Amino acid sequence: MACFVLVTTDRGAGWVPERHLDRDGSVAVVNEAYDTTELPTHAGQELEALFEDRLSGWMRCRANDGREGWVPEKTLSRLS
């Protein structure tokens, strides 16, 4: 499972997989763009899977209303 780092900028804060950062102590430079938005979900909700990040255990999804964000893969099940 990936290690996440809480990153704070002048535009906000969010958790980023450590592999997307070059760190030197408490300072980091982003080496790959990463959107930290999480998508709130509810049981039974159907989502469109956009991207699976197996290393982190999260999946980028889109809700029926167009909202997008990261969802923990362990909270999802696949339709047959």
C-alpha positions, 0 to 999 in steps of 0.5 A: 500500500502507498504511503501518503503525505499531507501536502499544504499549499496556498490553494489548499491541502490534501493527501498525495502518494509519496511517489508523486513527490521529491522530498527534502525534509519538510519541503517537497516538489511535485514530480507528477500532477495529482488531484487530491479530491475525494468523492463522497459516496453512499452504499448502492451508488453506481460510479464510473471507474476512470482510473485505478491506482493499484499502488495506492488502493484508490480509484478515480471515479465519476458520479452520475452528476458529473462529480469526480474524485478518489474513492478507496478501492476497498469500498467498491464492488464490481458489477457482474 
